[in-house]
Amino acid sequence: MKDLKDLAKGYRKLVGEAIYPGLPYTKYQRSPNSPLPPNPSGQGSRAFATGNLLTKFISSPENDITKIGAKIGDGYQLVVNIAPTGAEYGRWVHYGTRRMIARPFAEIAAGTDRFKQLLDEFMQTETEKMVEGELEKLDDIYNKAGWKIT
């Protein structure tokens, strides 16, 4: 059974993995003059030179597991801070600049099969809760009418 906290935890972990060591992202090709060491797995989302972005992303209060996921009305939202204090340049890595193509690590993480599996498990749990609630309402209606359902 997955709840919103489990989904937020999994998403934060995947975003961290997209920063380092990286997740597949074919749109990004590093410049041959890049100061970054080569990535042996060839994964293009890696946004890691000093480790500062990853460290600040994980330690940021805005990216606490309890703050990432929220229920909004009838829906849910997952929000991470891509430019945490001390690594504000994360927005330039994520969205790109005129000289650097974007490496949208939060979006890349959301597009992975692992995230989709987490989301499916979460939605299955939420659907089961909703169905159980509706069945309980029906039981109450039948009981008030004097019918006994077993």
N, C-alpha and C positions, 0 to 999 in steps of 0.2 A: 504494500500500500504506500503510494507516494503522495506526500502533501506538498504544499507550496514551498515550504522551507527546503525540502529535498530537491525540488526543481531548481530553486535559486542557487543552492549549493553546487549542483551539477553544472549549471550554466556558468557560475563564477569560475569553477575549475576549468571548464572548456575555454573560456576567454583567456585565462592564464596560460593554458597550453597553446593558444593561438599566438600569444605574445612570445612565449618560449616553451618548448623548442620549435614550435610552429606547426601549423596545420596546412594541408594542401591548398594552394591558392595559385592557380595557373596564370592569373592576370598580372602578377607581380614578377618582374625579372630584375634582379639586382644589377646595378651597374658594375662593369668590370673594375672600375676605380673605387668601389666601395671599401671603406675602412673595416667593415665587418668581416670576420673570418668566414670562410665558406661553410654553408650548412650542409653537413654530410648527407642528410636525408633529402635535401633538395626541396624542402617545404617552404613555400613562399610567404607565409604570413608572419614569419618570425620578425619581431620588432625588438631585438635584443642586442645591445652593444655593451652596456655597463650593468644591466640588471636593475637599473633604477625604476624603469616603467613597471616591470613586473612586481617589484617589491612595494612600490607606492600603490599600485593597483590593488594588491591583496590586502595591504594594511590600511587602506583608506576607510574611514568610518562610513562613507557613502556606499562603499561596496561590501558592507557587512551583510551577511546572509539574511538577517532579519529585515533589511531595508531594500534588498534587490527585488523581491517579489511582493506584489500587493494585489488585493482584490479591489477592483474599481467597479462599483455597480454590479452588473451581472457578469462582468468579465474579469480578466486578470492582466497584469502587466509585469514585465521584467525590465528593470532599468539599472544599468551599470554606469559608473562615472569613468569615461575613457580618458579623462585628463585630470587625474587626482592631484591634490596639492603636492608639490615637489616634482611632479612629472607632467606639467601642463602641456608639454609638447606631444603628449599622447594624442591630442586632437589632430595634430598635423600628420602623425603616423596613420591615424585612423581614416581621416578624410583626404589626405594627400596635400600637396602644394603644387605650384606651377612647375616645380623642378623634380618632384617626387610623386610617383604614382601612389595612390591610397592602398593601405593594407588594413581594411576594415575588420580588425580582429574580433570585435563584438558580433558583427554580422556573420563572419566566417564561422564562429563558434555556434551561432544559432542555426546555421545551415548543415551542421554535421549530422551524420546518422545517429551518433550517440545522443545528441540533444533531442532529435526527433523521437528516439526511443523513450527518453525521460519524459518528454511531453506527452507521448501516448499513454505511458503509465499513469501520469498525473491526471490526464483527462479521463481515463478509465475509472480511477478512484473517485473523481468528482461526479462522474455520471452515475456510478453505483450509489453514491450518497444521495443524489437527486432522485433516483428511482425509488430508493428506500423511503425517502421522505414522502413521495407521492403515494406509495403503497400504504404507508401509515395513515395518510389522510383518508384514503379509500376505506381502510379498516374502521376508522372512526365514524365515517358516514354510515357504513353498514351496521356497526354496533348500535348507533343511535336509532337506526331503523328497526332494530330488534333481530337482525340476522347475525348468525354466528358463522364466521369463516375460519376454517382450520386448514 
